Amino acid sequence: MMGAPPPPMGDGCPPPPPPMMGGGCPPPPPPPPMMGGGCPPPPPPPGMGGPPLPMGGMGMFKKKALVEYKGPVPTIKMRQLFWVKLPDIADTVNKTIWVQKKLTEGTVPIPADELEALFPQNPKRPEKEVKKSAPQEEKPKVVYLLETKRSNNMCIALSHSAIKPYASNWSELADLVRAASEKLDLDTIQILQKNVPEDAEITTLKSYSGDRALLPKAETFLLAMLEVDMFNEKVAMLAFRGQFDAAVTDVISHVSVFENAVQEIDTNNHLEVAFKTILAVGNFLNCGTSQGNAPGFKMATLKKLADLRSPVQGRLSLLQYVVNLVDKNSPESLNFPDEMTNLSTAANQSLQDVVADIVKLKEQYKANSNALKKQKDTTFVDALAPFFRRAEIEIADLQKRSDNVNESALKLVALYGEESGVATCVSDFFKAFKDFCCCWGSCVKQLNNEKEQLKKKQAREAKQAAAAAKGITVKKGVPPPEENTVDNLMNAIKGGNFKLRRGGTTVAKSGIAVGRTADQKQAEPEAGAASAQATPASPEPAKLQAEQN
């Protein structure tokens, strides 16, 4: 008898089976324990041999391709063609042109060497020949006394056409500045003014004692200008002289606009007729209310005239009614906005800006006049002294005109009941007047259009009445016939632009309708019979019929 089986293992797994009866090879040893514990798989039953081998343990059997490439094999790694390959399935491939036309059979001569030379994966790059440059002579090092950016920007400015002629000889330009020459135009002076040296740059430039040929254009220019005593102040005075006349002309043009605008409003009698009519209509509408018995109205009222509409005629505004009323009572006053040619320009400008421009001119004059007194160069002083005397007189005259127009504008604002102490009162006043004149002009244009339409309507009705008096029936919506109706009708008949309707009316496509009287209807058959007797029959139709038969 066999002994008792060994006790079970501590992990709860069953013991291995007993040895096979009759001998034979022992079973293989159990596999190593699985990760994480647990029992290993049971051994195979008797007579089944060992467990199956894992995939790849002895190598996988590669499936044979339907088509095998029999051409030459590249000797190097080639650049691949990423095409869409047909699936290697016989049922699919056999239905294609590749099998049915036997395109996969036989061989195609492949130039392997040529393909390897043209489509390698890693082609060999030809080595570039390194050209040996000839030894260059070392250029002298440029010495920058200014910051590089500042020096480059100044060099660009000095390339301007106005100052470029002096680049070969900066001393000539310095002499013109020293003499305050009239040859210096405003463009040249402005370039000089934008590129004057600063205090720190002046110290650096004056301390340089090296070779000036090593300096850039900007440093060479500044060193030449520094030889002029008080160069910065001289350039500022020359710039003031060059800009003064244009500045004065600009201020005078603005002052003149306000002078003319004030005069146009203050002396316009036709404007007074319009305002008088507005006041009368407003007091009529407000009669018996707290708004009635008004001695006048403020400028804000003008904007409300176009907003008030008639409840009976919604398109009729109160402003349009006032325009119609002025046209009825005083037609000569209807086009008063055309007499205010400067009002629109004055409304778009500010009198305060004009005053500020004059103040700026006075400050510039004072600063440059004091700088001129400090000049020791008598040539420069003698050249500019006449200009400063003239500038003083013109600025004084300009200040006087500005004060007068400002006073006149404030009086005009107060005359129309507005507050004249507000800083922007003059600008607001002119803007309100401009808007009112624009709305008034639109109403006048509409009135003229209505007059033109009424005139055309009256002319059309007169023609219709004249046609009716002659016994001519005129269809509604068709213009009445003209005096030469018969001629027009004959022309229409010749051109084929007519048709005959029942009822005795011949209507041409041209729009002419001619009615016939009873006498005309009675006379037409007689005229037709007489015409038939008078006109012999033409033999042509009978002859043509015989030929056809």
NORVENRA-V728446 format. One record per residue. N is the residue number from 1. RES is the residue in one small letter. PSI is psi in degrees with one decimal (none if undefined). OMEGA is omega in degrees with one decimal (* if undefined). BURIAL is b if it has 9 or more other C-alpha atoms within 8 Angstrom, else e. Layout:
N&RES&PSI&OMEGA&BURIAL  N&RES&PSI&OMEGA&BURIAL
This chain:
1&m&148.5&178.8&e  2&m&150.7&178.9&e  3&g&170.4&-179.9&e  4&a&144.1&178.9&e  5&p&153.1&-179.5&e  6&p&157.6&-179.5&e  7&p&153.8&179.3&e  8&p&155.5&-179.6&e  9&m&163.8&-175.2&e  10&g&-23.2&-176.3&e  11&d&4.4&174.6&e  12&g&6.7&-178.5&e  13&c&146.8&180.0&e  14&p&157.5&-179.4&e  15&p&162.3&178.0&e  16&p&155.0&-178.3&e  17&p&159.4&179.7&e  18&p&160.7&-179.9&e  19&p&152.5&-176.5&e  20&m&147.8&179.3&e  21&m&142.1&175.4&e  22&g&10.7&177.3&e  23&g&-156.9&-178.4&e  24&g&175.0&-178.8&e  25&c&141.2&177.3&e  26&p&154.4&178.3&e  27&p&160.9&179.2&e  28&p&158.2&-178.7&e  29&p&154.1&179.7&e  30&p&151.4&178.4&e  31&p&161.5&179.9&e  32&p&155.3&-178.6&e  33&p&146.1&-179.0&e  34&m&155.9&178.7&e  35&m&136.9&177.5&e  36&g&9.4&178.7&e  37&g&-170.1&179.9&e  38&g&168.1&-177.6&e  39&c&143.4&175.1&e  40&p&163.5&-179.9&b  41&p&150.6&-177.7&e  42&p&156.4&178.8&e  43&p&160.9&178.6&e  44&p&154.9&178.7&e  45&p&164.3&-177.0&e  46&p&140.5&176.5&e  47&g&-1.1&-176.8&e  48&m&-4.9&179.7&e  49&g&-165.6&-177.7&e  50&g&174.9&179.5&e  51&p&158.6&179.9&e  52&p&148.6&179.8&e  53&l&143.5&178.6&e  54&p&159.8&179.2&e  55&m&131.7&178.3&e  56&g&-5.7&-179.3&e  57&g&-39.3&179.0&e  58&m&13.4&-179.8&e  59&g&142.5&-179.6&e  60&m&142.9&177.0&e  61&f&116.8&-177.0&e  62&k&133.2&-178.7&e  63&k&136.5&-178.3&e  64&k&132.8&-179.5&e  65&a&151.2&178.4&e  66&l&-37.1&-178.4&e  67&v&129.3&178.5&e  68&e&131.3&177.8&e  69&y&127.3&-176.6&e  70&k&12.0&-179.0&e  71&g&-171.6&-179.2&e  72&p&155.3&-178.8&e  73&v&131.9&-179.6&e  74&p&148.0&-179.8&e  75&t&-11.1&178.0&e  76&i&171.2&178.5&e  77&k&123.9&-174.5&e  78&m&161.8&174.0&b  79&r&123.9&-173.0&e  80&q&152.3&172.2&e  81&l&110.8&-176.9&e  82&f&75.7&-179.7&e  83&w&175.9&178.0&e  84&v&106.5&-173.2&e  85&k&138.0&175.2&e  86&l&145.3&178.5&e  87&p&144.4&-176.3&e  88&d&59.2&-178.2&e  89&i&126.9&-174.1&e  90&a&-42.9&-178.2&e  91&d&-32.9&-178.5&e  92&t&-44.3&-175.1&b  93&v&-33.9&-177.5&b  94&n&-20.6&-179.4&b  95&k&-0.6&-175.2&e  96&t&170.4&-179.7&e  97&i&-25.8&-175.3&e  98&w&-34.9&178.9&b  99&v&-43.2&-176.7&b  100&q&-36.4&178.5&b  101&k&3.3&177.9&e  102&k&43.6&179.8&e  103&l&-14.5&-179.0&b  104&t&-5.7&-179.8&e  105&e&153.8&-179.2&e  106&g&-174.7&-178.3&e  107&t&152.5&176.2&e  108&v&129.5&179.6&e  109&p&120.4&-178.0&e  110&i&119.8&174.8&e  111&p&87.2&-173.4&e  112&a&-44.6&-177.4&b  113&d&-40.3&-178.9&e  114&e&-43.0&179.2&e  115&l&-39.6&178.1&b  116&e&-30.8&179.4&b  117&a&-30.0&-175.2&e  118&l&-32.7&-173.0&e  119&f&50.3&175.7&b  120&p&157.4&178.2&b  121&q&-41.2&-179.2&e  122&n&84.3&-178.3&e  123&p&152.5&178.4&e  124&k&123.4&179.9&e  125&r&135.0&178.1&e  126&p&137.8&-179.5&e  127&e&129.7&179.1&e  128&k&136.2&178.2&e  129&e&127.1&179.2&e  130&v&113.2&179.8&e  131&k&131.1&178.6&e  132&k&114.7&179.7&e  133&s&148.9&-179.9&e  134&a&145.2&-179.4&e  135&p&126.1&-179.6&e  136&q&146.8&177.9&e  137&e&136.3&179.8&e  138&e&125.5&178.4&e  139&k&148.2&178.1&e  140&p&140.3&-177.7&e  141&k&132.3&179.6&e  142&v&137.2&-179.0&e  143&v&116.6&178.3&e  144&y&120.3&174.5&b  145&l&-22.8&177.0&e  146&l&171.6&171.6&e  147&e&144.8&-174.1&e  148&t&-44.3&-179.9&e  149&k&-44.2&178.9&e  150&r&-40.7&-179.9&e  151&s&-42.7&-180.0&b  152&n&-42.7&178.5&b  153&n&-38.7&179.4&e  154&m&-36.3&177.6&b  155&c&-37.4&177.0&b  156&i&-43.5&179.4&e  157&a&-36.5&-178.9&e  158&l&-6.9&176.4&b  159&s&2.3&179.0&e  160&h&147.3&-176.5&e  161&s&-26.0&-178.1&e  162&a&-30.7&-174.3&e  163&i&-7.6&-177.9&b  164&k&-34.7&179.2&b  165&p&-20.7&-178.7&e  166&y&1.2&-174.3&b  167&a&-29.8&-179.4&e  168&s&-18.1&-178.5&e  169&n&87.4&179.9&e  170&w&-20.9&-180.0&b  171&s&-32.9&177.5&e  172&e&-41.7&177.2&e  173&l&-39.4&178.4&b  174&a&-37.4&178.3&b  175&d&-37.5&178.2&e  176&l&-38.5&177.5&b  177&v&-41.4&-178.7&b  178&r&-32.7&-177.9&b  179&a&0.2&-177.2&b  180&a&46.7&-173.9&b  181&s&144.7&176.1&b  182&e&-10.6&178.2&e  183&k&-22.1&179.4&e  184&l&110.0&178.4&b  185&d&172.8&-174.3&e  186&l&-35.2&179.7&b  187&d&-43.7&179.4&e  188&t&-41.8&-178.7&b  189&i&-38.7&179.5&b  190&q&-35.5&175.8&b  191&i&-40.8&176.8&b  192&l&-40.2&-177.3&b  193&q&-34.2&-180.0&b  194&k&-13.4&-175.3&e  195&n&29.7&175.1&e  196&v&147.1&-178.7&b  197&p&147.3&175.3&e  198&e&170.3&-175.2&e  199&d&-44.0&-179.7&e  200&a&-36.1&179.6&e  201&e&-34.7&178.8&b  202&i&-42.1&179.8&b  203&t&-42.3&-179.2&e  204&t&-42.4&-178.0&b  205&l&-40.6&-177.7&b  206&k&-23.1&-179.7&e  207&s&-5.6&-179.2&e  208&y&129.2&-179.0&e  209&s&14.2&-177.9&e  210&g&-162.1&-178.0&e  211&d&121.4&-178.5&e  212&r&-16.2&178.5&e  213&a&-20.7&179.0&e  214&l&-5.4&-176.1&b  215&l&147.3&174.3&b  216&p&175.6&-177.3&b  217&k&-39.8&-176.2&e  218&a&-46.3&-179.9&b  219&e&-38.7&178.7&b  220&t&-40.2&179.0&b  221&f&-47.4&-177.6&b  222&l&-38.3&178.8&b  223&l&-36.7&177.9&b  224&a&-37.6&-179.3&b  225&m&-29.3&-179.6&b  226&l&-13.4&175.8&b  227&e&-13.4&175.7&e  228&v&126.8&-178.8&b  229&d&130.4&179.9&e  230&m&53.1&-176.2&e  231&f&-46.5&-177.9&b  232&n&-44.1&-179.4&b  233&e&-38.8&178.9&e  234&k&-43.0&179.3&b  235&v&-38.7&178.6&b  236&a&-41.1&179.6&b  237&m&-38.1&177.8&b  238&l&-36.8&177.6&b  239&a&-38.9&177.3&b  240&f&-40.3&177.9&b  241&r&-40.8&-177.9&b  242&g&-28.7&-177.3&b  243&q&-8.8&-170.7&b  244&f&-49.7&-174.9&b  245&d&-41.5&178.9&e  246&a&-38.5&179.6&e  247&a&-41.5&179.5&e  248&v&-42.3&179.0&b  249&t&-40.3&180.0&e  250&d&-43.5&179.7&e  251&v&-40.3&179.8&b  252&i&-38.4&179.4&b  253&s&-39.7&177.8&e  254&h&-42.4&178.9&b  255&v&-41.2&-179.8&b  256&s&-37.2&178.6&e  257&v&-45.3&179.9&b  258&f&-37.7&176.7&b  259&e&-45.5&-178.4&b  260&n&-37.8&179.7&b  261&a&-42.5&177.2&b  262&v&-42.1&-178.7&b  263&q&-40.0&-178.5&e  264&e&-36.8&179.7&b  265&i&-39.8&-173.5&b  266&d&-31.3&-173.6&e  267&t&14.8&-176.6&e  268&n&106.0&179.9&b  269&n&-32.0&179.8&e  270&h&-32.1&174.7&b  271&l&-37.2&179.0&b  272&e&-36.0&177.7&e  273&v&-42.3&179.8&b  274&a&-44.8&-179.7&b  275&f&-36.8&178.3&e  276&k&-39.7&178.6&e  277&t&-42.1&178.4&b  278&i&-42.5&-179.7&b  279&l&-42.5&-179.2&b  280&a&-44.4&179.6&e  281&v&-40.5&179.3&b  282&g&-42.2&178.0&b  283&n&-31.1&176.5&b  284&f&-44.1&-179.8&e  285&l&-34.0&-176.3&e  286&n&14.1&-177.7&b  287&c&132.9&179.4&b  288&g&3.9&178.4&e  289&t&175.4&178.7&e  290&s&-18.0&179.4&e  291&q&-5.1&-177.6&e  292&g&174.9&-179.7&b  293&n&38.8&-179.3&e  294&a&131.2&177.0&e  295&p&-12.1&-179.3&e  296&g&-175.4&179.6&e  297&f&159.1&-179.8&e  298&k&168.8&-174.1&b  299&m&-24.7&179.1&b  300&a&-21.5&179.6&e  301&t&-30.9&-175.0&e  302&l&-34.2&-178.8&b  303&k&-25.4&-176.8&b  304&k&-15.7&-178.6&e  305&l&-37.4&-179.5&b  306&a&-17.2&-178.9&b  307&d&-23.7&-178.8&e  308&l&117.2&-176.9&e  309&r&153.0&176.4&b  310&s&131.1&177.0&b  311&p&-15.5&-179.9&e  312&v&-47.8&176.1&e  313&q&97.4&-172.6&e  314&g&-25.1&-178.9&e  315&r&-10.3&-177.2&e  316&l&116.5&175.8&b  317&s&165.3&179.3&b  318&l&-35.2&178.1&b  319&l&-41.4&178.2&b  320&q&-37.4&178.1&b  321&y&-41.5&178.9&b  322&v&-41.0&177.7&b  323&v&-43.7&178.0&b  324&n&-37.6&-179.4&b  325&l&-40.4&176.8&b  326&v&-39.1&177.5&b  327&d&-32.8&179.9&b  328&k&-40.9&-175.1&e  329&n&-42.0&-176.8&e  330&s&74.0&-176.8&b  331&p&-24.4&179.5&e  332&e&-17.1&-179.1&e  333&s&4.5&-172.2&b  334&l&-35.3&-173.4&b  335&n&39.4&179.5&b  336&f&-28.3&178.7&b  337&p&-25.6&179.1&b  338&d&-19.1&-179.5&e  339&e&-8.0&-178.3&e  340&m&77.7&-174.9&b  341&t&-21.6&-177.4&e  342&n&-2.7&-174.9&b  343&l&-44.2&-177.8&b  344&s&-41.3&179.0&b  345&t&-40.5&179.7&e  346&a&-34.0&179.9&b  347&a&-26.7&-179.3&b  348&n&-2.4&178.6&e  349&q&174.1&-179.7&b  350&s&129.3&177.7&b  351&l&-27.1&176.9&b  352&q&-35.6&177.5&e  353&d&-37.0&178.0&e  354&v&-44.3&178.5&b  355&v&-40.4&179.7&b  356&a&-37.3&177.7&e  357&d&-38.4&179.0&b  358&i&-40.6&177.9&b  359&v&-40.3&178.6&e  360&k&-40.5&176.7&e  361&l&-41.9&-179.5&b  362&k&-39.9&179.3&b  363&e&-42.1&178.4&e  364&q&-39.8&178.7&b  365&y&-43.5&-177.9&b  366&k&-44.7&-178.5&e  367&a&-43.8&-178.7&e  368&n&-31.4&176.9&b  369&s&-39.9&177.0&b  370&n&-36.7&178.0&e  371&a&-33.9&178.7&b  372&l&-34.3&179.5&b  373&k&-24.4&-179.3&e  374&k&-7.7&-179.0&e  375&q&137.1&177.1&b  376&k&-11.1&-179.6&e  377&d&104.9&-175.6&e  378&t&-31.4&179.0&e  379&t&-43.4&179.1&e  380&f&-42.5&-178.6&b  381&v&-44.7&-178.7&b  382&d&-30.7&-179.2&e  383&a&-30.5&-176.2&b  384&l&-14.8&-176.7&b  385&a&-44.0&179.1&e  386&p&-38.1&179.3&e  387&f&-44.3&-178.3&e  388&f&-33.3&175.9&b  389&r&-41.9&178.2&e  390&r&-40.7&-179.4&e  391&a&-37.0&179.4&b  392&e&-42.2&-179.3&b  393&i&-44.0&-177.7&e  394&e&-37.7&178.3&e  395&i&-38.3&178.1&b  396&a&-43.8&178.1&e  397&d&-40.0&179.4&e  398&l&-39.3&178.1&b  399&q&-37.6&179.7&b  400&k&-44.1&178.3&e  401&r&-39.1&178.6&b  402&s&-42.6&178.6&b  403&d&-40.1&-178.9&e  404&n&-44.6&-178.1&e  405&v&-34.4&176.9&b  406&n&-40.9&178.0&b  407&e&-42.2&179.7&e  408&s&-39.7&179.5&b  409&a&-41.4&178.5&b  410&l&-37.6&176.8&b  411&k&-39.3&179.5&b  412&l&-40.5&177.8&b  413&v&-44.6&178.7&b  414&a&-32.0&179.5&b  415&l&-31.1&179.5&e  416&y&16.6&172.6&e  417&g&16.7&179.3&e  418&e&162.0&178.3&b  419&e&117.1&-176.4&e  420&s&-3.2&-178.7&b  421&g&-10.5&-179.9&e  422&v&143.2&-174.9&e  423&a&-38.3&-176.5&e  424&t&17.0&-174.5&e  425&c&-37.9&-177.5&b  426&v&-44.2&179.7&b  427&s&-44.1&178.8&b  428&d&-36.3&-179.5&b  429&f&-47.5&-179.3&b  430&f&-35.3&178.4&b  431&k&-40.7&178.3&b  432&a&-41.4&178.3&b  433&f&-40.0&179.7&b  434&k&-46.6&179.9&b  435&d&-39.9&179.6&b  436&f&-42.2&179.8&b  437&c&-35.9&177.7&b  438&c&-44.5&178.5&b  439&c&-39.9&178.1&b  440&w&-43.5&179.0&b  441&g&-37.9&177.6&b  442&s&-39.2&178.5&e  443&c&-37.8&177.3&b  444&v&-40.2&177.9&b  445&k&-40.8&177.7&e  446&q&-39.5&177.9&e  447&l&-43.2&179.3&b  448&n&-36.3&176.9&e  449&n&-40.8&178.2&e  450&e&-38.8&177.5&e  451&k&-42.2&-179.1&e  452&e&-42.5&178.2&e  453&q&-40.0&177.9&e  454&l&-38.0&179.2&e  455&k&-43.2&178.4&e  456&k&-39.0&179.5&e  457&k&-42.5&179.2&e  458&q&-38.4&177.7&e  459&a&-39.7&179.2&e  460&r&-41.7&178.1&b  461&e&-35.2&178.0&e  462&a&-40.3&177.7&e  463&k&-40.2&178.6&b  464&q&-39.9&177.8&b  465&a&-40.2&179.1&e  466&a&-37.8&178.3&e  467&a&-39.6&178.3&b  468&a&-35.0&178.8&b  469&a&-27.1&179.7&e  470&k&3.4&179.0&e  471&g&18.5&-179.4&e  472&i&127.0&179.8&b  473&t&125.6&-179.0&b  474&v&122.6&179.7&b  475&k&144.5&-179.6&e  476&k&133.6&-179.0&e  477&g&-4.1&178.8&e  478&v&131.5&-179.1&b  479&p&146.6&-179.1&b  480&p&154.1&-180.0&b  481&p&155.3&177.7&b  482&e&179.8&-175.6&e  483&e&-38.0&-178.7&e  484&n&56.2&-176.5&e  485&t&-42.1&-177.1&b  486&v&-44.4&178.9&e  487&d&-42.6&179.4&e  488&n&-37.9&-179.8&e  489&l&-40.7&177.7&b  490&m&-40.9&177.8&e  491&n&-37.8&178.8&e  492&a&-38.0&179.2&b  493&i&-42.7&179.1&b  494&k&-36.4&-178.7&e  495&g&-7.0&179.8&e  496&g&10.9&-178.3&e  497&n&59.4&178.0&b  498&f&164.1&172.1&b  499&k&150.5&-175.1&e  500&l&123.2&179.7&e  501&r&157.0&175.1&e  502&r&151.3&-177.1&e  503&g&-2.2&174.5&e  504&g&29.8&179.4&e  505&t&123.5&176.2&b  506&t&121.8&-176.8&b  507&v&118.8&176.3&b  508&a&150.3&178.1&b  509&k&-15.9&178.1&b  510&s&-4.9&176.9&e  511&g&1.9&-176.5&e  512&i&126.0&178.9&b  513&a&124.9&-177.2&b  514&v&123.1&178.6&b  515&g&152.3&-179.3&b  516&r&140.6&178.0&b  517&t&173.4&179.7&e  518&a&-39.5&179.0&e  519&d&-39.5&179.2&e  520&q&-39.1&178.5&e  521&k&-39.5&-179.5&b  522&q&-33.8&-175.8&e  523&a&-21.1&-175.3&e  524&e&-44.2&178.7&e  525&p&-39.4&178.6&e  526&e&-42.1&179.4&e  527&a&-33.9&179.0&e  528&g&-39.6&178.5&e  529&a&-43.1&179.4&e  530&a&-36.6&179.7&e  531&s&-35.2&179.7&e  532&a&-37.3&178.4&e  533&q&-38.2&-175.6&e  534&a&-25.5&-175.1&e  535&t&114.9&179.0&e  536&p&152.2&-180.0&e  537&a&139.3&-178.6&e  538&s&133.2&-179.7&e  539&p&-7.4&-174.6&e  540&e&-44.4&-178.5&e  541&p&-41.7&-180.0&e  542&a&-41.6&179.7&e  543&k&-40.3&179.7&e  544&l&-37.5&179.9&e  545&q&-38.7&-180.0&e  546&a&-40.7&179.6&e  547&e&-37.1&-179.7&e  548&q&-37.3&178.9&e  549&n&none&*&e
